[in-house]
């Protein structure tokens, strides 16, 4: 069943489906070794990866398995990253949250704001009961984002991946619908 990729607005951000024109800024984001230093995949070295990423975003929506949205800053329209709900399981009413933002956008609350908007849509529209997220145990900034929006650290996956040639642990976080505290500011969907 197709899953309509949402267009969401917050005070400072616009979350929207990816467009072909996003390939260049998406490639810049994912080719940064600094941005991806805690990822279990190396930085991209060819622009075609960005085009395939966008195609996969559309395929997820068409197949009803997830939604990945581009994040634009309202003040200047700049693409600053993306946020996603993947592994959507309608039977279990669950999904996994992910996000990636350019380092120039770090420390401004954008990841928290974008994730909160996508979660609001997920709980209201998809009627999810549980959302899970994982982060490298060294990525304390990402762990703080998750905790700010209500996720609870549930455990550690020991040596579950290799990041930049180094065996790494991941923290598993979960957010249950009954523990979700939506933002005081409504997030309209267009």
PyMOL commands that set and color helices and strands:
alter all, ss='L'
color gray80, all
select helices_A, chain A and resi 20-30+48-63+103-105+110-125+140-148+177-179
alter helices_A, ss='H'
color red, helices_A
select strands_A, chain A and resi 8-9+13-17+67-73+79-89+94-101+130-136+152-163+166-176
alter strands_A, ss='S'
color yellow, strands_A
deselect
rebuild
show_as cartoon
